[in-house]
Amino acid sequence: QCAAAIRAARKNDSGVMVIYGAHLIKNGAHQLLDRLMAGGWLTHLATNGAGVIHDWEWAHQGQSTESVRANVATGTFGTWDETGRNLHLAILAGATRDEGFGQSVGRFVEENGTTLPDPAELEADPTPANAELLAAMRTHDLAPGHHKIDHPWRQTCVLASTFRHGIPLTVHPGIGYDIISNHPMFNGAALGRAADLDFRLFGGTVETLDHGVVLSVGSAIMGPQVFEKSLSCVNNLRLQDGR
């Protein structure tokens, strides 16, 4: 029934959204999503902060694991450097290109890093996004120029796959939900800006869901909550427009 609904939706050029939690990634279903995207069956993916974290760690180091029970007691849960540093680097740089959370990290993985502008350029155009990046560069000794971060397993990364296929992947994080909140580079303003852009993108796809399909896989809270708010916003605008 699900497959038939997806086939009918795509035949009518209607949207097919997959909203997923981190366990889809932790259980190794990355390439199933890539095959669906390559076949033209999906038009939008959405996940939470943990879905990004595990996906990025698999792409960068080929593994992703954490012991909450052992590490919280010793104050070491979420305190490794690579994940928090690189995800913030991707998001801060992406914001200067008006990219949301998903696109910023997808580009970062696919292109094996990012290029930071000269501080003088950021000072000359003091937008909020430029100011956040400039402050991070000064505080954390981030040099201008290319920052090469290898992702040997990027071919299996959902974030990179959506970037390659040109399909939006939106991220809907909670402040304090994720290990990157424990990192010295943590920046709630940068995460909020990226999530703001992604929520708007999410609504754009909800607009395409007449006779469309929404799949929520392993997301009992974020997926339904974000979807209902977006659905209400889109219906409100459509009704005002006489549709």
Backbone torsions as a table, in degrees:
resi	resn	phi	psi	omega
1	GLN	NA	-41.9	179.5
2	CYS	-63.6	-48.2	-179.7
3	ALA	-61.0	-40.4	179.3
4	ALA	-64.0	-39.2	179.3
5	ALA	-65.8	-39.6	178.8
6	ILE	-66.6	-43.1	177.8
7	ARG	-59.7	-44.2	-179.5
8	ALA	-65.2	-39.8	-179.9
9	ALA	-62.8	-47.4	-177.8
10	ARG	-69.4	-32.0	175.8
11	LYS	-62.3	-33.6	178.9
12	ASN	-91.1	6.2	-178.4
13	ASP	61.5	33.0	176.5
14	SER	-93.7	160.7	-175.9
15	GLY	-74.2	148.3	171.1
16	VAL	-130.4	111.4	-177.5
17	MET	-105.3	140.3	170.8
18	VAL	-118.4	117.2	176.3
19	ILE	-107.3	122.9	-172.4
20	TYR	-137.2	155.0	175.4
21	GLY	-100.6	179.3	-172.3
22	ALA	-65.3	-25.4	-176.0
23	HIS	-68.6	-25.0	173.6
24	LEU	-60.4	-39.4	178.5
25	ILE	-74.4	-46.4	-177.0
26	LYS	-63.6	-25.7	179.7
27	ASN	-91.7	4.2	169.2
28	GLY	85.6	27.2	-177.3
29	ALA	-93.5	16.2	-177.1
30	HIS	-50.3	-52.5	-170.4
31	GLN	-75.9	-18.6	171.7
32	LEU	-62.5	-42.7	178.2
33	LEU	-65.7	-39.6	179.4
34	ASP	-61.4	-41.4	179.3
35	ARG	-66.2	-37.9	177.6
36	LEU	-65.7	-40.4	177.7
37	MET	-65.9	-43.4	-179.4
38	ALA	-62.2	-31.2	178.8
39	GLY	-82.3	-2.0	179.2
40	GLY	78.8	18.5	-175.0
41	TRP	-87.8	-18.6	-176.8
42	LEU	-117.2	142.0	178.3
43	THR	-115.8	-9.2	-178.2
44	HIS	-163.9	136.8	171.2
45	LEU	-120.8	148.1	178.9
46	ALA	-144.0	142.0	179.9
47	THR	-148.0	-180.0	177.3
48	ASN	-101.7	-175.9	-178.6
49	GLY	-61.2	-40.0	-178.8
50	ALA	-66.1	-33.7	176.9
51	GLY	-60.9	-34.4	176.7
52	VAL	-74.1	-44.3	-175.2
53	ILE	-60.0	-50.5	-178.9
54	HIS	-67.0	-38.0	178.9
55	ASP	-62.4	-44.9	179.9
56	TRP	-66.0	-42.2	-178.8
57	GLU	-64.5	-39.1	175.1
58	TRP	-60.4	-44.7	-177.0
59	ALA	-65.8	-36.8	-174.1
60	HIS	-85.1	-42.2	-172.2
61	GLN	-126.4	1.6	174.8
62	GLY	75.0	10.9	177.0
63	GLN	-159.8	158.8	178.3
64	SER	-155.9	115.1	-179.5
65	THR	-154.9	161.6	178.8
66	GLU	-163.5	141.7	177.2
67	SER	-108.7	100.3	179.4
68	VAL	-62.1	-47.0	-175.5
69	ARG	-58.4	-46.1	-177.3
70	ALA	-76.8	-39.7	-168.6
71	ASN	-85.1	-30.0	177.2
72	VAL	-64.4	-40.7	-177.8
73	ALA	-63.2	-29.8	-179.0
74	THR	-98.9	3.5	179.2
75	GLY	71.2	21.8	-177.0
76	THR	-113.7	3.6	179.7
77	PHE	-69.6	123.1	178.1
78	GLY	77.5	12.7	-174.5
79	THR	-98.9	5.4	174.4
80	TRP	-71.2	153.4	-167.2
81	ASP	-84.0	-40.1	-164.7
82	GLU	-60.6	-45.1	-173.2
83	THR	-66.0	-51.8	-178.8
84	GLY	-62.9	-41.5	-178.4
85	ARG	-65.3	-49.2	-173.4
86	ASN	-74.2	-35.3	176.7
87	LEU	-67.0	-39.3	176.0
88	HIS	-66.0	-39.5	178.4
89	LEU	-59.3	-44.4	179.7
90	ALA	-63.7	-46.1	-175.7
91	ILE	-68.7	-43.3	180.0
92	LEU	-63.9	-41.9	179.0
93	ALA	-69.7	-41.7	-179.5
94	GLY	-62.1	-34.0	-178.9
95	ALA	-61.7	-31.7	179.2
96	THR	-70.5	-14.0	175.4
97	ARG	-105.8	12.8	-178.3
98	ASP	61.1	35.0	177.2
99	GLU	-99.9	143.6	177.3
100	GLY	-80.5	-171.7	-175.4
101	PHE	-60.6	-55.1	-175.0
102	GLY	-62.9	-46.1	-178.5
103	GLN	-66.9	-39.1	179.9
104	SER	-60.1	-48.5	-176.9
105	VAL	-74.4	-36.1	176.0
106	GLY	-59.3	-44.5	177.1
107	ARG	-64.0	-42.3	-178.7
108	PHE	-58.0	-43.5	179.5
109	VAL	-69.9	-50.0	-175.4
110	GLU	-63.2	-35.0	-176.7
111	GLU	-98.5	7.0	178.5
112	ASN	55.1	51.8	175.8
113	GLY	122.6	-162.5	-177.6
114	THR	-152.1	166.3	178.0
115	THR	-115.2	126.5	179.1
116	LEU	-96.6	136.6	-178.5
117	PRO	-74.0	168.7	175.2
118	ASP	-67.4	138.2	179.5
119	PRO	-54.2	-32.6	179.8
120	ALA	-62.8	-35.7	177.5
121	GLU	-65.3	-40.5	179.5
122	LEU	-68.2	-39.1	178.6
123	GLU	-64.7	-34.7	-177.2
124	ALA	-71.5	-19.9	-179.1
125	ASP	-133.4	76.3	-169.1
126	PRO	-78.7	58.5	171.8
127	THR	-69.8	161.7	177.8
128	PRO	-54.6	-42.8	-179.3
129	ALA	-64.4	-42.6	178.5
130	ASN	-65.2	-38.5	179.7
131	ALA	-65.6	-39.7	178.7
132	GLU	-63.9	-44.2	179.7
133	LEU	-65.8	-42.6	179.1
134	LEU	-60.3	-44.1	179.4
135	ALA	-62.6	-40.8	179.3
136	ALA	-65.9	-40.9	179.5
137	MET	-62.2	-40.2	-179.1
138	ARG	-73.5	-41.6	-175.6
139	THR	-72.0	-36.4	-172.2
140	HIS	-113.2	19.1	174.1
141	ASP	53.4	49.5	177.7
142	LEU	-94.2	114.5	-176.4
143	ALA	-77.2	148.0	172.5
144	PRO	-65.9	158.7	-178.8
145	GLY	107.6	-170.4	-173.8
146	HIS	-80.7	133.2	174.2
147	HIS	-110.4	105.1	-176.1
148	LYS	-86.6	119.1	176.8
149	ILE	-124.7	112.4	-176.2
150	ASP	-73.6	141.9	174.7
151	HIS	-130.5	79.1	-175.0
152	PRO	-60.5	-23.9	-177.1
153	TRP	-109.4	29.5	-175.3
154	ARG	-67.3	-19.6	179.8
155	GLN	-65.4	-21.7	178.4
156	THR	-99.3	1.6	-172.9
157	CYS	-84.2	125.5	-179.7
158	VAL	-64.1	-40.8	178.7
159	LEU	-57.5	-46.9	179.2
160	ALA	-68.2	-37.0	-179.9
161	SER	-61.7	-44.3	179.1
162	THR	-63.9	-37.9	178.4
163	PHE	-63.8	-43.9	179.8
164	ARG	-64.3	-40.3	-176.4
165	HIS	-83.9	-7.1	-179.1
166	GLY	70.0	30.6	-179.9
167	ILE	-107.8	132.7	-179.0
168	PRO	-66.7	135.4	168.4
169	LEU	-121.3	115.3	-179.0
170	THR	-104.2	147.0	-177.8
171	VAL	-119.3	134.3	-174.3
172	HIS	-126.6	81.4	-173.3
173	PRO	-87.0	164.2	169.6
174	GLY	-113.4	137.3	179.0
175	ILE	-68.1	122.2	-177.4
176	GLY	91.1	-2.4	179.7
177	TYR	-75.7	-30.9	-162.0
178	ASP	-119.2	159.4	-176.4
179	ILE	-61.6	-25.1	-178.3
180	ILE	-67.6	-13.1	174.6
181	SER	-68.3	-19.0	-179.0
182	ASN	-88.5	-1.6	-173.6
183	HIS	-88.6	146.0	178.2
184	PRO	-57.4	-25.3	179.2
185	MET	-86.1	1.6	-176.9
186	PHE	-52.3	130.5	-177.4
187	ASN	-140.6	100.1	-178.5
188	GLY	-63.5	-31.9	179.2
189	ALA	-65.7	-42.3	-179.9
190	ALA	-66.6	-42.1	177.9
191	LEU	-65.0	-41.2	180.0
192	GLY	-64.6	-39.6	178.3
193	ARG	-63.4	-44.1	-179.8
194	ALA	-65.4	-41.5	-179.9
195	ALA	-69.2	-32.4	176.1
196	ASP	-60.8	-49.4	178.3
197	LEU	-59.7	-40.9	-177.1
198	ASP	-70.0	-34.4	177.7
199	PHE	-65.3	-35.6	176.4
200	ARG	-66.4	-41.9	176.3
201	LEU	-62.1	-40.1	179.0
202	PHE	-58.2	-45.3	178.8
203	GLY	-62.7	-34.4	177.1
204	GLY	-62.1	-35.4	177.3
205	THR	-77.9	-35.5	175.4
206	VAL	-56.2	-33.8	178.0
207	GLU	-61.0	-21.5	-177.5
208	THR	-94.0	8.3	-168.7
209	LEU	-89.7	10.0	171.0
210	ASP	-59.5	118.4	-175.9
211	HIS	62.8	22.2	179.3
212	GLY	-94.8	-170.8	-175.1
213	VAL	-135.1	139.0	171.5
214	VAL	-125.1	125.1	176.2
215	LEU	-110.9	128.4	174.2
216	SER	-113.3	111.6	-173.3
217	VAL	-115.6	108.5	175.7
218	GLY	69.9	27.2	177.3
219	SER	-134.5	94.2	-176.0
220	ALA	-85.0	-17.4	-175.4
221	ILE	-118.9	-63.0	-174.9
222	MET	-57.6	-50.8	-175.1
223	GLY	-57.6	-57.7	179.7
224	PRO	-61.6	-36.5	-177.2
225	GLN	-69.4	-46.3	179.1
226	VAL	-65.9	-39.9	-177.4
227	PHE	-64.2	-43.2	-176.4
228	GLU	-66.5	-37.4	178.4
229	LYS	-67.2	-43.7	-179.9
230	SER	-64.9	-42.6	179.3
231	LEU	-59.3	-40.7	178.5
232	SER	-65.3	-43.7	178.3
233	CYS	-59.9	-47.0	-176.9
234	VAL	-65.8	-43.0	177.5
235	ASN	-61.8	-40.0	178.6
236	ASN	-59.1	-47.5	-178.7
237	LEU	-68.0	-38.0	-179.9
238	ARG	-66.7	-41.8	179.9
239	LEU	-66.3	-38.1	176.0
240	GLN	-62.8	-29.6	-178.7
241	ASP	-87.4	4.0	177.9
242	GLY	78.0	22.2	-179.2
243	ARG	-110.2	NA	NA
